Amino acid sequence: MDNAIEIENLQCGYNHKFTIRDISFNVERGKLTSIIGPNGAGKTTLFRAITGMLPVQQGTIRINGTDAFRMTHKARAKQLAIVNQTVEADFISIEDYVLMGRLPYHAPLQLFESKEDYAIAEKNMRLTGIWEKRAKLMNQLSGGEQQLAAIARALTQQTEILLLDEPTSHLDISHQMRILNLVQRLNQEQNLTVLLIIHDLNLASEFSDRLIMLKEGSIHSSGTPEEVLTYDNIESVYDTLVITQSNPLSGKPCVFPVSDKHHFINTK
Ligand SMILES: Nc1ncnc2c1ncn2[C@@H]1O[C@H](COP(=O)(O)OP(=O)(O)OP(=O)(O)O)[C@@H](O)[C@H]1O
């Protein structure tokens, strides 16, 4: 099996306050893998370790076969691009923001982007549907448009691996679907390896080849959506009563929450 990311016995955290431990999993090349789990389970902490923002206390992370610990920031940025939960950009145009994705490829002391940089940025602004708005400042965009700009910038990095931390968290269903359909298309057409943190279990199920479910800093279960999104797993990890059924079109598991009112009526 060809893996883009390999994680073995990973341990890291924040000064005894919170630690993820014994995390081992592989992200298969060309697949869309999602990390799910309740608030505070350690999803972003795991991402920070993969992206080098948080030191690893134990274990190894290999990116395309190379120990991530031995990679420079620039080398890592040529292998994986990140879309964070919140987009931090204010008085900068969309175009300049997206062009920042070319920085890992700039020669030392290079001040200006090349024609090729512009061409790559244009292609990705068109792909994400923000080309017409490219002169607008980032702080004049809606949350959804900012997310699209962040994805355009990540794609402009031209990496084989894309990491997204809750890219749809503040979006309505139409923007959620637009972003996830785009990510899925890139995954399928360009063999992009995608690792996604996502809260919505139904979207995770619909779009992912594989799910990794975290609970309290460890992997509770992993596998296909059918294997992971079971009634038992969801109740034990989220402490919430649900019913799971199949999506009539895609066949993927669908999760229906059950309110206390209906639960108690049916169990009386
Ligand atoms: N910089 C930090 N210093 C200390 N503790 C932190 C820090 N960042 C996060 N934590 C703690 O680590 C734990 C895991 O946080 P993390 O952000 O990884 O969870 P998460 O699964 O991504 O949660 P969410 O779904 O709410 O985004 C939480 O208890 C959080 O309070």
Residues whose N, C-alpha, C, O or C-beta is under 5 A from the ligand:
A	BS01	LIG	Y14 K17 F18 G37 P38 N39 G40 A41 G42 K43 T44 T45
